[in-house]
Amino acid sequence: MTPRTTDWWRHAAIYQVYPRSFADGNGDGIGDLTGVRNRLDYLKRLGIEAIWFSPWYLTPMADAGYDVTDFRQIDPRFGTLADADALIGEAHERGIRIIVDVIPNHVSHEHEWFLKALAATPGSPERDLFWFRDGRGENGELPPNEWQSIFGGPAWTRLPDGQWYLHLFAPEQPDLNWRNPLVHSEYEDILRFWFDRGVDGIRVDSAAMCGKDPELPDFDHSGLPDPHPYVDLDLNHDIYRRWRAVADSYPDPRALIGEVWLADSARFARYLRADELHAAFNFDFLGCAWDASALRTVIDQTLSVHATVAAPSTWVLSNHDVTRHVTRYGRPDTSTAAGIRQYNPVVDEDLGRRRARAAALLTLSLPGAVYIYQGEELGLPEVEDIPADRRDDPIYHRTGGKDPGRDGCRVPLPWSGTTAPYGFSDDDAARPWLPQPAAWAGLSVAAQEPDPASMLNLYRAALALRAERHDLGDGPLQWLPAPEGVLAYRRGTDFTCLVNLSGTPVELPGDHAVLLASHPLNGSQLPSDTSVWLRTV
């Protein structure tokens, strides 16, 4: 049964499943809940403690499921509500908790509320659930303001009756009006629906974007205004206080984990106060360059900010929205800001994978919880040569192909075999929804399992040690003296992690035994781009 640790989110190793690309259980080329159920033992052996699922709800799939038609139904591509119930139960039997995505900023254009709003008249209660406005210009032919969609193009779409509606993402994702009390009550009921089914936590998508300034003021898009008309409004905190009350009403409290993109660390921390979210993703760490000074600064700032509200830190290297870090770490500029979504960039994949191995031991030994994106444990790179006619991401289509979008990190996983679909589906099944590279044969689970030096077995060994040692996970960190370009810190009384990001080998301390290294050591020296876990003897 699931462990009864009530604050598991403070220390857990959490695995992100992107359902369409994890495993196909019915042969249609799309990953599904049956595929996940069939691989639960793999995840148990990997050593994770919880699974975060990207959306599995009913959806027209205009934005990979982040356009939800009904939060209380499973999309038929993925299975049924009974499949979800079975998955939750089978995961709990293995001691694995379940986190599901909830998207509060918007719904699908096929959602019942939006269909009723389209059929209603301007100024109606149905339209007040969204942001409908008259346009500017002599005949209302211009959008209500100059806001731009995050996916490219205007953030407004006009209807035949002349009004416009707001969508900060795709036109198929109309923004909700959180100043309407019906929106609050609906989402609180959605939380209860899933918590009552045994879900242990909620990941809150675009958590800082729900509130909107009702005046809808324009701003200079070349910078970030303060205050911003739709990012980090105080209304958001009212939402999450109410959600926290729902989560805390259960005998085994449920967790709320936010996707909060904010540059201001003090304002970021406000979302983690004791009566709001339990945790939030650490995007500063995800976007940090492979540089010792930069990483130490981010780690220190992260720990300091979270300490102000007694919240746990989180650590993540990749997710379904950014370039996989094997590729990012192999580029001349290793930061996310420079490395996201490029066409044919220069990549040294061997160097990137070596650094990714070192980053794994760094990440898994920092204080707090860690998130592992599916395929990260296999060392998968970004797929950057997907043909135009196979690309799915609306970012690619709304920018006319100028931005390749996020498909490259969402390619279906390789499980076994030497040719596609690599066990993702049966060989006689429909082709996977995104093409898999020929070079992935050597990266499959089956290929890596017998190799003790594989990325997969590095993750298994690290996660096993992390679970065994009570001084890892949540708790203090003490920096140790180290040469320039080297990170060195102690956890507990006898655990030390060293990460060599310099260009030359460094000498290891003589009073330590090696627990695990990301790359073979050179005698008593730690090679460049290598991490090691040590135990004091």
WOKA-V6749 format. One line per field, one symbol per residue. phi: phi as a letter, one per 30 degrees, with the letter a starting at -180 (. if undefined). psi: psi as a letter, one per 20 degrees, with the letter a starting at -180 (. if undefined). A space follows every 50 residues. Layout:
phi=???
psi=???
This chain:
phi=.decddceddbdcccdccedbdaccbicibdaddddedcddddddejdca cccdebdeadidbhjdccdadcbddeeckbdddddddedddddcicdbcc dbcddabddcdeddddddddceideddddbccbddcjebidceeacecdd djidcbbccedjdcbdbdcdedbdddcddcdddeddddddededdddjdc abccdhdccddbdddhddadddbcdbdddbbiddeeddeddddddddddc ececccbccbcbdddddedddcdecbddabdcdddeddddbddddddddd ddddddddbhcddbbbcbadcbeedededcceccddeccdhcchddbcdd ddddddddddddddcddjcbccdejedcidddcccdeedcdcddddddci idcdicddccdedccaicbechidbddcdddedbdcddddedcdeddded cdcddeddddddddddddcddcidkdbbdceadeibcbacbicbcbcbbc cddbdbddddcbcddabdaedcicccddhbcbcbbdc
psi=rpqkoikhiiiqoppppnhhjfpoijjjjpqrhggghijhhghghhjriq ppprpjrpqikhmkijnphoijqpphhhbrhhggggggghghhjkprppq ppoihraqijqgghhhhhirqpjqhhhiianpqqrrrhkkiqqhajqqqh jqrqjqpqrhjhrqqpoicqhjmpqqnjiphhgghghhhgghghhhjipi rppoplhjjgqqoiilqrroiiaoqoqqijplqhhhhhghghhhhghiiq hnqqqpoqnonphohghghhijrhjcqhrqqnhgghjqrnpggggggggg hghgghhhjkqqqqpqhraiirpqigggijqhojqhhhjpmqplrppnhg gghghhghhghggijqpbqqppppihiikprpojkpqhiiqhphgghijk ihpiajhhjjpqqphrriqqjkigrqhjrqqqhqqpqhiigijrghhhgi oijrgghggggghgghhhoiirbqarpoqqqqrpjpppqqpbhjppppoo jrjqqqpqqikqqpgqqiqpqndjqorqlqqqpqpp.
